[in-house]
Amino acid sequence: MNAILSLLGRVGLSLIFIISGLGKIAGYAATQGYMEAMGVPGALLPLVIALELGGGLAIAAGFFTRWIALSLALFSIAAAVIFHANFADQMQAINFLKNVAMAGGFLLLAAQGPGSLSLDTLLQRRRDASPR
């Protein structure tokens, strides 16, 4: 049961990043303009896309889970502070808290690991079984 719940949790955490990364590719120029309007260099957009899309896919698969979970936790907090810190706007306050909640989920994932249904676990089992 824990294996299935861990897998579903990873997929749930990763979906928003996968979809957001794809959306940034589809609306590249608009996203770049928005980032620049918020004081973030637009040249960082390829890195953002790589982290969101690549990181989201890696979390879903359970690959380099702990490191990517830490990276996405930090990214979520940075995005909250940069893009959602207007607490006078209720939607921005909700988005800020959403990012904090996602960061919390990623920190738990980093602490607990990906579970047994993951590429990390499969690769570890192969390393453990290989002759030395």
The 8 nearest C-alpha neighbors of each residue, nearest first, counted from 0:
[[1, 3, 2, 4, 5, 6, 115, 114],
 [2, 0, 4, 3, 5, 114, 115, 6],
 [1, 3, 5, 0, 4, 115, 114, 116],
 [2, 4, 6, 0, 5, 1, 7, 116],
 [5, 3, 1, 7, 6, 2, 8, 0],
 [6, 4, 8, 2, 3, 7, 114, 1],
 [5, 7, 3, 9, 8, 4, 10, 2],
 [8, 6, 4, 10, 9, 5, 11, 3],
 [9, 7, 5, 11, 6, 10, 4, 12],
 [10, 8, 59, 6, 12, 11, 7, 58],
 [9, 11, 59, 13, 7, 8, 12, 14],
 [12, 10, 8, 9, 13, 14, 7, 15],
 [13, 11, 9, 10, 14, 8, 15, 101],
 [12, 14, 55, 10, 16, 11, 15, 59],
 [15, 13, 17, 16, 11, 12, 18, 10],
 [14, 16, 18, 17, 13, 19, 12, 11],
 [17, 15, 51, 19, 55, 14, 13, 18],
 [18, 16, 52, 14, 55, 20, 19, 15],
 [19, 17, 21, 15, 16, 20, 14, 22],
 [18, 20, 22, 16, 21, 17, 15, 23],
 [21, 19, 52, 48, 23, 51, 17, 22],
 [20, 22, 24, 18, 23, 19, 17, 25],
 [23, 21, 19, 25, 24, 20, 26, 18],
 [22, 24, 26, 20, 27, 21, 25, 30],
 [23, 25, 27, 21, 22, 26, 20, 48],
 [26, 24, 22, 23, 27, 21, 28, 20],
 [27, 25, 23, 29, 24, 28, 22, 30],
 [26, 28, 24, 23, 30, 29, 25, 31],
 [27, 29, 31, 30, 26, 32, 23, 33],
 [30, 28, 32, 31, 26, 27, 33, 23],
 [31, 29, 33, 27, 32, 28, 26, 23],
 [30, 32, 41, 28, 34, 29, 33, 27],
 [33, 31, 29, 35, 30, 34, 36, 28],
 [34, 32, 36, 30, 35, 31, 29, 37],
 [35, 33, 39, 37, 31, 36, 32, 41],
 [34, 36, 39, 38, 32, 37, 33, 40],
 [37, 35, 33, 34, 38, 32, 39, 31],
 [36, 38, 34, 35, 39, 33, 82, 81],
 [39, 37, 35, 36, 34, 40, 81, 33],
 [38, 40, 35, 34, 37, 41, 36, 43],
 [41, 39, 42, 35, 43, 38, 34, 44],
 [42, 40, 31, 43, 35, 44, 34, 39],
 [41, 43, 40, 44, 45, 31, 46, 39],
 [44, 42, 41, 46, 45, 40, 47, 39],
 [43, 45, 47, 46, 42, 41, 48, 31],
 [46, 44, 48, 47, 43, 49, 42, 50],
 [47, 45, 49, 44, 43, 48, 50, 42],
 [48, 46, 44, 50, 45, 49, 51, 43],
 [47, 49, 20, 45, 51, 46, 50, 52],
 [50, 48, 46, 53, 52, 47, 51, 45],
 [51, 49, 54, 47, 53, 48, 52, 46],
 [50, 52, 16, 20, 48, 54, 55, 49],
 [53, 51, 17, 20, 55, 49, 54, 48],
 [54, 52, 49, 56, 50, 55, 51, 57],
 [53, 55, 50, 57, 51, 56, 52, 58],
 [54, 56, 13, 52, 17, 58, 16, 57],
 [55, 57, 59, 53, 54, 58, 52, 60],
 [56, 58, 62, 54, 60, 55, 59, 61],
 [59, 57, 61, 55, 60, 56, 64, 9],
 [60, 58, 10, 56, 9, 57, 61, 13],
 [61, 59, 57, 58, 62, 117, 118, 56],
 [60, 62, 117, 58, 118, 64, 113, 59],
 [61, 63, 57, 64, 119, 118, 60, 58],
 [64, 62, 66, 65, 67, 119, 61, 57],
 [63, 65, 62, 61, 67, 58, 66, 68],
 [64, 66, 109, 68, 67, 63, 112, 69],
 [67, 65, 69, 68, 64, 63, 70, 109],
 [66, 68, 70, 64, 69, 65, 71, 54],
 [67, 69, 105, 65, 71, 70, 66, 109],
 [70, 68, 72, 66, 67, 71, 109, 65],
 [71, 69, 67, 73, 68, 72, 74, 66],
 [70, 72, 74, 68, 73, 69, 75, 67],
 [73, 71, 102, 69, 75, 74, 70, 105],
 [74, 72, 76, 70, 71, 75, 77, 69],
 [73, 75, 71, 77, 72, 76, 78, 70],
 [76, 74, 72, 78, 98, 73, 77, 102],
 [75, 77, 79, 73, 78, 74, 99, 98],
 [76, 78, 74, 80, 79, 75, 81, 73],
 [79, 77, 75, 81, 76, 80, 82, 74],
 [80, 78, 95, 83, 76, 77, 82, 81],
 [79, 81, 77, 84, 78, 82, 83, 76],
 [82, 80, 78, 79, 77, 83, 84, 37],
 [81, 83, 78, 79, 80, 84, 37, 85],
 [82, 84, 91, 79, 95, 85, 80, 94],
 [83, 85, 80, 86, 82, 79, 95, 81],
 [86, 84, 87, 83, 88, 91, 92, 82],
 [85, 87, 92, 88, 84, 91, 89, 83],
 [86, 88, 85, 89, 92, 91, 84, 90],
 [89, 87, 86, 91, 90, 85, 92, 93],
 [88, 90, 92, 91, 87, 93, 86, 85],
 [91, 89, 93, 92, 88, 94, 86, 95],
 [92, 90, 83, 94, 88, 93, 89, 85],
 [91, 93, 86, 95, 89, 90, 94, 96],
 [92, 94, 90, 96, 95, 91, 97, 89],
 [95, 93, 97, 91, 96, 92, 83, 90],
 [96, 94, 79, 92, 83, 98, 93, 97],
 [95, 97, 99, 93, 98, 94, 100, 92],
 [98, 96, 94, 100, 95, 99, 93, 101],
 [97, 99, 101, 75, 95, 96, 100, 79],
 [98, 100, 96, 102, 97, 101, 76, 103],
 [101, 99, 103, 97, 98, 102, 96, 104],
 [102, 100, 104, 98, 103, 99, 97, 105],
 [101, 103, 72, 99, 105, 100, 104, 75],
 [104, 102, 100, 106, 101, 105, 99, 107],
 [103, 105, 101, 107, 102, 106, 108, 100],
 [104, 106, 108, 68, 102, 107, 103, 72],
 [105, 107, 109, 103, 108, 104, 102, 110],
 [108, 106, 110, 104, 105, 109, 111, 103],
 [107, 109, 105, 111, 112, 106, 110, 104],
 [108, 110, 65, 106, 107, 112, 68, 111],
 [109, 111, 107, 108, 112, 106, 65, 105],
 [112, 110, 108, 109, 107, 113, 114, 65],
 [113, 111, 108, 109, 114, 110, 65, 64],
 [112, 114, 61, 64, 117, 108, 5, 115],
 [115, 113, 2, 5, 116, 112, 117, 6],
 [114, 116, 2, 117, 120, 113, 121, 5],
 [117, 115, 114, 2, 6, 120, 118, 3],
 [118, 116, 61, 119, 120, 115, 60, 113],
 [117, 119, 121, 61, 62, 120, 122, 60],
 [118, 120, 62, 122, 117, 121, 61, 123],
 [121, 119, 123, 117, 118, 122, 115, 124],
 [122, 120, 118, 124, 123, 119, 125, 117],
 [121, 123, 125, 119, 124, 120, 118, 126],
 [124, 122, 120, 126, 125, 121, 127, 119],
 [125, 123, 127, 121, 122, 126, 128, 120],
 [124, 126, 122, 128, 123, 127, 129, 121],
 [127, 125, 123, 129, 124, 128, 122, 130],
 [126, 128, 124, 125, 129, 123, 130, 122],
 [129, 127, 125, 126, 124, 130, 123, 131],
 [130, 128, 126, 127, 125, 131, 124, 123],
 [129, 131, 128, 127, 126, 125, 124, 123],
 [130, 129, 128, 127, 126, 125, 124, 123]]
